[in-house]
Amino acid sequence: MLSAFLEAAKSRIGAGRVAAGDAIGAEWTSATLPWTARPLAVLSPETADAVPALLALAASHGVAVHPVSRGRSWGLGSRLPPRDAAILDLSGLDRILDVDMARGTARIEPGVTFEALQARLKAEGLAFHLPSFGGPRDASVLANALERGEGAGPLGDRFASLWDLDVALATGERFRTGHARFAQEPLSARHARPAGPLVEGLFSQSGLGVVLSGRIALQPTLAHANMILADIGAKDGLDAALATLTRLIHAGLVAPHAAAIWNGAKRVSSLVGRHHGDAGALATKPDDWALSVVVTAAHPDLLQLSVRIVTSELAKVCRDIQVQSDRDADGRRLETPITGFSDGNNVMSAYWGKADRPEVPGNPDLDGCGFLWVCPALPLEGQAVRALADLLETVAAGTPLYPALGLQAVTARALHGYVSLAWDRATPGADAAAMTAHDALIRGCHALGFAPYRLGLADADALDEIATAADDWPAVLTRLRAALDPSGTLSPGRLRGLRRD
């Protein structure tokens, strides 16, 4: 059935856009974690219009399909499917369909990268920007939003800023989720939530459909911005520091997603890099914590006042506070993450388990990096952060793993944790040690009351062993899957609760 499907697919999109067997390159079969599922083929359509028919063909032939936008989900699964499947490579769907710089929105396809969209916004004058993130600049903006990845600043909740999705189902059907489905395209670009049920959430972290494009809100680029860096010190200082941060968020002086907390291991592995002058000192203090806050304003006096208030409050609970401008000595604005220019620094985290690290990160999948993320949500409280830090220290003790911990304040109530394990996949036994530690992290977070907000390939199996739904959610999810994907074509094995279907 696979052969018949591939022949039919070639007739639809061309033989040069279908790869199987030895023609599947190493970039499609490698990842930063041990995983047994493999791509059966790689299909690379050139246009969104070709996708619904491909999905219907796959369903009629009984072939599983796993969509991949850019394949830069390092630490969460890279390009590998949950189970053996043909890969639907969406990187060729890379059009920026429109940009509205008067109202701050853009409509994009899944192949559009952070770098490409930011370059377009720069060419348009940068009145708005895309909230930056630490990952690779050639990652997919749309996929990152659908997977509930985050950026820096008030619109850092990328999925909350996404609407009017163009969705293809495995049935061959295609529809829009916004006002455009009522032939109101101009309104659809301005207003996100039409009357009736809102279904965008069904296509986030689900595999229930393939999103071919979507409209995303952009963040206003205010004229003035500073970054405030403050050392917290040992983790017993987290209580006071996070209580102060909570008050600043409630007061509107710090925006959600504009504040982050890191331990020393995370700072050295991704934020300052091993070539920074402080890297050596930080590497010896993995439990030396720091806090960063971005403050923006439309007027220089307002910025100055806001920075003065925030720094004075942080000075009561932190030490060595520094304020960094986003302008050079001549007053020209720099291209920094503050104004949406993702620098990709966080990719270096994946190399921290290797003895020999490059000057600039490449492709961790192909470079033999072992790397895993665990992404728990937890209270914005010092006690919770200390508990997570203690858990990470315990599970990594005596292993060849390099553990690191960062967190982002997503509201005044909650944090998103970025727990990472890095190792060298060439080290005997390191893969097994990493997976054991990963599962212990999942179990430990569950015991602490911290649930994941984002799942990697390995997470759902570990969760299913310890957490079962207390209500009818699995049954409801099964019926939703049966309605939207009756043949079980899309990413089988991805949905928690349906792992063993």
N, C-alpha and C positions, 0 to 999 in steps of 0.2 A: 504493500500500500504506500510505503514511503517513496518507492521508485516511481509509482504512477503519479503520486502527488507532485514530485519534483518535475516530472515531464510536463504536467499540466501547468505548473508554476512558470516553467521556462517559456511556454507558449504565451503566458500572460505578460511577463515582465522582461523576457529575454534571457537566453542561456547564460550570458555573461554576468547576470545578477543572481545566479543560483550557484552556490558552492556546496560540495559534499565530499566526503571521504578525505583524501589527502589534500584536496584543494582548500579545506578549512584551515586557516592559519593558526599559529600558536597563540595569537592574541585572543582567540575565541575559546581556547581549551585550557588556558592558564588562569590562576587566581592566587590570591594571597592567603588562601586557606585550603586544607585538604577537603576535596569534595568529589563524589563519585559520578554525579550526573554530568552528561556531556551533550554538546550540540550534535544533532543528527544531520543538520545542514544549516546553511546561512542564506537567507533570502533578503535581498537589498533592493526594495522597490524605489523608484525614482520620484514617484508622486504619491500624495495621499490618496488620490482617487483609485489607485491600484490595490489598496490595502483591503477594503471590504471583500472584494472578490477572492483575494488570496486566503483570507480567513475562512470564507465559505468553502473554498476548495479543501483546505486542511480539515475542516469539520467533516466534510463528506467522505474523505479518505481515512478518517480516524487518526490523523497525525497531530500530535500536540505541538503547540506553537508558544514560544516565549519571546515577547517583545523586548528589545534593548534599544535605548535611544543613542547614547554615546559610549556606554560601557565603562564609565569612570567611577563606578560605585565600589571603589577599593575599600576593603575591610568589611563590606556588607554582602559581597558575592560577585563583584566584577561583572562579567558577561555570562556567567554560568546559569543554567536554568535550575529550578528546584528539582526537577526530574528530567530525564532525557527528553529533548524536544528540538524541533527545528527552530532556529533563531530568526526572528523578524527584525532585521537591522534597519532602524529608522533614521540612521545618521544622514542619509541622503535627503530626507525631508528637512531641509535646513533654511527655509525661507522665513524672513521677517516679513510677515504679510502686511502689516502696517504699523506705524508709530504715530501716536497723537501727542505731540509735545505741548499742545495747549492744555490738555487735560491729564496728561501723565499716564498713558497706557500704551501697551504694545500687544499685537497679536503675533504669536510665534508658533512654529512647528517644532517637533521634538528634537530635530538635529541642530537647532540654534544653540550656540555655546554662550557662556558668560562673556567671553572675550568678544565674540562677534556682536552681541547685543550692546555691550557697553561701548564698543567702537562706533556703532551706529548712533547711540545716544550722544556720544562726544561730538560726532560730526553734525548733529542737530543742535548743538549748543549746550548740552548737559544741564538744561533746566530741571530735568529729572534724571535719576540714575537707578540702576538695579542694585538693591542692597547686596553688598559683597559677602563672600564667604571664604573660608580658608582652603577649600578644595581646589582641584585643578581647573584652570581657566577654560579648558576645552570640554568641560562637563556640560551636560544638557540643562538649560534653565527650566524647561517644562518638566523634565523627569525629576529634577530636584524638587520642584514645587509639588508634584504629585506624590513624591515619597516623603513629603513634609520635612524637607530640608529647610535650613534657616539662614537668614542673612542678618546683617548688622543694622539696627535702627528701627524706627517705629513701624515700618512695613516689613520687618524681618520674618514675620510669619508668612512665608511665601504662598502656602496653600490657601490661606485666608484671603490673599490678594489675587486669586485666580478664579476666573469664571468663564462662562460661555464656551464650554468645551465642545469640540467636534469629535464625536466618539464613533468608532466602528466596533460592531459586535461580531462574535464568531458565527452568528446566523447570517452574516452578510449585510445586516441592517446598519444604517448610519443616521445619526441625528445630532442636533445641537441642544445644549442644555439652557441657553439663555433666551433673551427676547427674540433672537434671530429665528427661532423656530416658529415664531408668529409673523415672520417677514418684517420684523422691526429691527433691521440691521443698525441704523444710526443710534437707536436707543440702547441696543445691546452693547454698544461700545462705551456707554456712559453709566448704565445701571446694571447691577450684577444679578439681582434676584427677582425674576419674574414671578407672577402669581402661580400658585400651585406647588406641588412637591419639588423640592430641591434635591437633585440626584448627583451633584458633582462628587459628593463624598463616596459614592459607590465605586468610583474609579481611582481613588487614592489608596495606595498600598493594597490593592485587591487582585489585579489580574482579571477583572470581570469584563474589561473592554480595552480597546487600544485608543488612546487619545491622540488624535491627529493634529490638533492645534488647540490653542486656548488664549484667552486675553488675560494679561497680568497687569496689575497696577504698579506703577513706578513710584519711587520715593522722591519727593521734592529735594532738590539740591540747594539747601540754604547757603547763604553767602559766607557764613562764618562757622568754623568748627574747630574743636580741640579734642584731643584724647588725653584723659587723665589716667596715669598709672600709679598705683599705690601698693606698697608691700604690706602684706598682712602679717607675715612671719609664720610661726608654727601654727598648727591647726587649732590650738586652743584659743587663737585670736579670731576664729571664724564667727563665733556667736555675735560678738560686738560689731564686727565688720558687716555681716549680713543683715543684722537688725538695722544698722544705719542705712544700708542700701535699700532695704524695704521702705523705710520712711521717705527716702529720696524719690523712689518710684511713685509712692502714693501721692507725694507732693507735686508730681509732674516735672520735677527737675531732671530726672533720668527716665528716658523712654524704655519700655520693655524691649528686649533684644538689643539694647545698647550697652549692656553691662555683662561682663564675663569674669569668671574666676578660674584660676589655674593653680595646680601644684607645680613645684619646681621641675618635675620630670616633664610635664607638658610644656612648660615655658621653654626649656632647653631644646626639646625635640621638634618644636614646630614654630614657636614665636620668635625666638632670637636666633635659632640655628646654631650649629656647632662652630661656625666661624665668627660668631659674635664674641666680643671681648668678655662678656659675663658668662659664656657658656660653661667654661670649666668650673667656675664657682657654683653655678646653679646645678650642675650635674652631681655635685656632692651633697646637695640639699633637696632631695626629691619631695620633702614635705614642707618646703618653704613656699608659702602661698602668696598670691598676688591678685589684685583686682584691677580691671580696666573699665573705664566709662567713657563713652563718646557723648559730648555735649555740642549741640548745634543751635544756631540762632540766625535770624534774618537781619539783625542789627549788631554792630560790634559792641555797643554798650550792654545790650542784653546778654551777649556771649560772655563778656567780662564779668558781669554780675553773677551769671549762672555758674561760671567756673569758680568764682570766689566762694560762693555758698557751698558748692559741692566739695571743693577742696578743704574748706574749713571744717565741714562735717566729717569728712574722711580723716582729717588730721587728728581727730579725737580718738580714732580707733586703728589707724594705720600709721606707717612710717615711710620715709623716703618717697614723698609724693612728687611726681614729675608731671608737667603739662607739656604736651607736644602739639605744635601747630601743624596745620595742613598746608602751610605756605613756606616758600623758600626765603632766603635772606632778602630778596628783592620784592617780596610780597606776592610773587606769582604762586598760584595754586598748584600743589603737587597732585600727581595721580596716585592717590592712596585709597585704602579700603574705606576710609571715611566718606569718600565721594563715589564709591561703587566699583573701584578698580580692584578686583580680586587678585591677590598676589600669589596664590597657590602654595604659600609657605607650609600649610598643614600637611601637604603631601610628604614632606620630609619625615613626618612622624613614622611613616611606614618603613623607613630605612633604619630606624634606631636600634633594631635588633641585630643589625649586621655590623661586623667589625670594620669593614671598608664601606664608607658612604660617599656618594658622589657630591660634587660641589652644588649641583642642581639636580633635583629629583627628575627621574624619567618615568618609566612605566613600571610600577611596583610588581605587577603580575609577571612581567618578563624578566625582572631583575632578581627574582628569587626571594622577594620580601615576604615574610610571614606577617600578617596584619589582620586584626579583628577589632571591630567596634562593638560595644554593648551600649545601648542608648536608653537609660532609665529616666523617667520623670520622678521628681522627688520634691519635698517641701523646700521652700527658700528659708532654710534654717541651718545654723551652724551645726547643730547636733546631727542633722540628716547628712550633711556633707562629710562630717567626721566619720560617721558610720559607714558611708560608702568608701571613703578613703581607707579605713581599717580593713574592710572586706577585700578591697583590691590588693592591699599589702599582704594579707593572709593567703589569698589564692595564688599569688605570684611568687611567694617565698620559696626559695630553693629550686626555682625553675630557670631555664635560660631565657625567660621572657623579660621584656622591658615594658613595665606598666606605666601608664600616664592617665591623668584625670583632668578634664576641663569641664566647665559648666557655664550655661548661659541663663540669665534671668529672663524668663519668657512672660512673666507677670510679676506683681508684687507678692504673689503667693507661691510660685512654683519655679523650679529650675529644670532645665534639660541637661542631663549629664552626657558627656562624651568620654566614655571609658575605653581606652585602647590597650591592646596587647600587641607588641612587636617582637619578632624573632627572625632568625635566619633559617629558612626552610631547608638549607643544606646541612644543618646541624642534626645529627642522628637523635631521634626521640623528641625533637623540639615540636614537631607538628602535633604529636600525641599529647605532649604537655600543654600545649596551647588550647587544644580542644577540651581537655580536662579542666583547665582553669576557666575557660569560657563557660562551660556548663555550671561550674561552681559559682561563677558570678551571677548567672541567671537565677540559680536557686537561692543564692544569698540575697539578691535584690528582692526577690519575691518574699522571702522571710522578713525582710526589713519593711515591706509595704511599698516598695518602689516598683512600679510597672513600666514596661517599655512603651515608648511613644513611636518607635521605629524598629522594624525587624530586619535582621540580616538572614541569609540563607540558613544558618545553623541555629537561629534563635527559636523558631517555632517548634521544632522537635523537642528541644529542651524544655520549653514552656508547657507543652502538652503533657509532659511526664509529671508535672508538679501542680498545674493549675487547670481546673475544669470549670466550665461555666456553671453558675449557680441558677441559671434560668434557661429559657428556651432559645438563647442566641444561636447555638449550633444548628438547631432545626430550622430557624428562620434563615440563617445564612445558606443552608443547603438549598432551600427553596429559591432564594434569590439567585444562587448560582445556576440552578436548573432553569430558571426563567431567562436569564441573560446569556448563558452559555450552556445550552442543554446537552451538547456533545462533550462537555468537559475539555474543550480544546485549549483554552488559554491558561498557560502557566499552571498546569496541574501540580498539586502539592504545595502551592504557595500559601493558601489561606489557612490560618490557624483554625482548628476545628474540622478541617477537611483534609488534613495531611494524609490520612490513611484511606481516602476515598478511592 
